């Protein structure tokens, strides 16, 4: 079902959150939850398409046992377009538009939504020029989009076990941190789960995803990102960002942000299999921990 959170973007577009709760609820327990967002960066259309593909998969294929298990075992919170103002602008004016559309100084517009979270905000990988693509805003959570997303996640922080933010491009499954090249204390466990996702994706059609920390795999530091915030502030242990196809290691990389529509079901199925593998791995871990606690 869709939940209206009453939040609006800078140009008064209503933000939509899709919460899927399909199956027989268990009133005696709080189901663990998984959060997925896409479209922090407006031009990364394949992330939005893949989030919608995943939503459709959970609804349309519920009669399949593996999908039923995913829906009955978890609450899925999915925000398919974090930045609808920028997304619309990338359709109508500038296909490569990245930021939000809030008015800034010097006749500039927009903030990099993935530099706008209040965890090590503006420490690295940002630019003070409000016209620049990596302008982090005048303050953390200056954008109503990031503030609304933060408010909701914090309200569910005890239930959300996995945070996934969809981006493009590169075929990368990234752990924290992005603001520093230091690794989280639980990096080995984060990579274990990320490798499970990468192996599941590889088995679909041979797409190879690299796994590692954002600062380790990317050529730059980036502070104030949602993935780092989800782990460092919201306390969500399994926090990742996923750079979807194309991969810089294949011929398709020339498409960059402009994958042709024929790739939508291919990348969507890759993501579905990766998310399914991650959810099943966590389910196994949670069941083991519960059984150990009962001994």
N, C-alpha and C positions, 0 to 999 in steps of 0.2 A: 504494500500500500504506500501511497505517497503521503508524506507529512509536510504540512505547511509550517515553516518556522518563523514566518512573519518578518523575514529579513529582506532588504532591498539593496541593490547595487547603487553605485554613484549616480547613474542616470535613471534610477527608479525601476529597474527590471527586478522582478521578484525572483529570489533564489529558490531553486527547487531542490529538495533533498528526497531521494527515493529510499525508503526503508522497506526491505523485503522481509516479511514474516509469513512465510507460507508453510503450512504443515500444522500438526497438532502441538500447541504450546504446552509447556510443562509449568504449571503455576507454582510448583514447589521450588523451582530453582530459577536463577537468572542465567539465561543462555549466554555463553561467551559471544562476543561480537567481533566483526571484522569491518574496518573502514576502508573504503576505496574512494579516491577522488581523482579527477582529471580536469584538464583545461585551466590550470593555474597560468600557463602560458598560452595565449590565445591562438597562436599559429600552429600549435601541436594537435592538429585535428585527429590524428590516428588514436591518440589517447582517449578522446571523447567518444569516438566511434567504438573503440574497444570496450569502454565502460558500458556503453549501450548494448553492445553484443553480449556482454556478460549478464546484464540485467535480463535480456531476452532469453538467454540460455537458462537462467534459474527459473523463469516463469514458464517458458514453453516446453522445457524438457523435464519438468518436475516428475513426470511418470517414470523417468529412468532412475534406477536405484542409486547411482552415484550422485546425481543431482539432488534427489530427495534427501540423501544423507547430508549434503552441504546445507540445504535450506533448513532441515529439521534440527541440525546440530548447532547452527550459528544464527545470530541476527546479523544481517548484512546491511550496513549503512553505506550508501553509494551516492556520491555527489558528482554527477557526470560532467558538469560545467561549473567550475568554481568562478570563472571570470567571464560571465556571459556578455558584458559590455565589450570587452576586447575581442571575444569570439565573433560577435556580430560585426564588429569593425573589420575584422580580418576577412569577412565575407563581402563587405560592401565597399571598402576603401583600400585596404592595404593587406594583402595576403600574408605578409611577413610580420604583421603587428604582433607584439609579444606581451605588452603590459596591460594594465587596467586602463580605464579612460577618465580617471579623475583629473581635474584641471590643476596644474602646477604653476610655478612661476615661469616667467619668460615665455609665455604663450606655449608652454610645453604641456603634454598630457601623459598621464599614466604613471604607475609604479610597478616595478617588478614584484608581482605577488609572491614569488618564491624567494624574495629577500626581505619580506615584510613581517616575518614572525618574530616574536620577542624572545628569542634564544640566541645570544651572541649577535644580536641585530647590528648590522652596519660595520662589523669588525673586519670583514674581508670579502673580496669579490664584488664590491659595489662601486658605484660612481656617484659623486655628489651632484653631477649635472642632471637636472630634472628631465632633460631631453634624452638622456642616455638610456639604453635598454636595461641596464642593471641598477637604475636609480631605486634605492631601497625605501623611499618615502621620507617624509619629514620626521616621522616617528614610527616605532613599531606599531603594527595594527592601525595604521592610518587609513587603510582601505576597509570599507564595510564588508567586503567579501571575505577577507582573511579574519576579521574580527568575528563574524558570524560563524565561520568554520571552527575557529578556536573555541568559542562559547559552547557550541554543541559537543565537540569532542571532549572538552573538560567535564561536561555534564554526564558523559558516559564513560569516563576514563577508567572506572573500575571494571567495566564489562568489556571494553575494547582490548583485544589481545594482539591484534595485528593491524598495523597501519600501512597502507599502500598508496603511493601517489604516482599516477601515470604521466609519463612525459615521452618525448621523442627528440632525438633519435639515437641509435647506437647499439641496441641489443645488450643492455647492461642491467644487472640486478644489484642495486647499490644499497649498502648499509650506511649508517652514520659512521664517522662524522664528515660533514662537508666544510665546516668552518676551520678545521685543523686536521693535520695529517696524523695526529694521535688516534689510537683506536679505542673503541669502547671496551670496558672490562669484559664484557660478554661477547666479544667479537667472534670467537670460535663457534659459539652456538648460533649467532646470527648468520654466519657463513654456512653452517651446516644446513640450515633451513633454506637459505638462498640457493645452495647447490642442488637441493632436492627440486626446487622450482626449475632451475636451469636444465637439469637432466630430463625432467618431464617435457619441457618445451623442445629440447633437442629431438626427442622421440617422435614428435608430431610430423615435422617435415625437414628436419636437419638444421634448424636455425640455432646457432650457437650463441648463448648468452654468457658473457663474462660476469663474474661475481667478485665483489670486493667493496672496500669503503669508497665513498664518493670522492674524497680527496685523493685517494690512492689510485683510482682508475681514471679520473678526469685530470685534465692538465691545469686545473685552477682550484682555488679555494672559493667557497661560497657560503657566507654566513647569513643567518636569518631565514633559512629554508624550512619548509614544513616538515621534512623528514627528521631533521635534527631536533626541531621543536617537539615533534610527537614523542620522541624518546626522552629528550632532556627536560622538557617541561611537563608534558602530559603523562610521562612515565609509562609509555607503551613500549614494552620490551622489544617486540618484533616490528621495528619500523624500517620501511624500505621506500626507495623511489625506484621506479622501473623505467628505463629508457627503451622504448619499444623500437620496432623495426622502422627504417632499414638499418642494417649494420654497416659500419664503415669498412668492414672486412669482406663485403660482397659487392657485386656489380650494381645491386639495387640502391646503394648508398647515394648515387647521383640524384635520386628523387628527394633526398633529405626530408624536409617538412611536407613535401607535396606528393605523398604516395598516391598513385592512382586508385580509384575506388575498388578495383579488383582485389586489392590487398586487404580490404577491410575484414572479410571473413577469415582470411588466412592469419592475420595478426590477432584477430579476435579469438580464434581457436587456440593459437599459441598461448595467449594470456589465460584463457580459461583453464587449459591444462596445467599451467604453472600455478595458478591460484588454487586449483583443486588439490594439487600435490602439497602445497603449503598448508592448506586447511586440514588435510588428512594427517599430515605430519604433526601438526599441533594437537589435533584431536587425540592422536596416539599418545603424545606426551602428557596431555592433561589427564587422560584415562589412567596412565601409569602412575602419575603423581597421586591421583585420587585413591588408587588401589594400595599404594604404599602407605598412604595416610591412614588406611583402614586396618593395617596390620597391627 
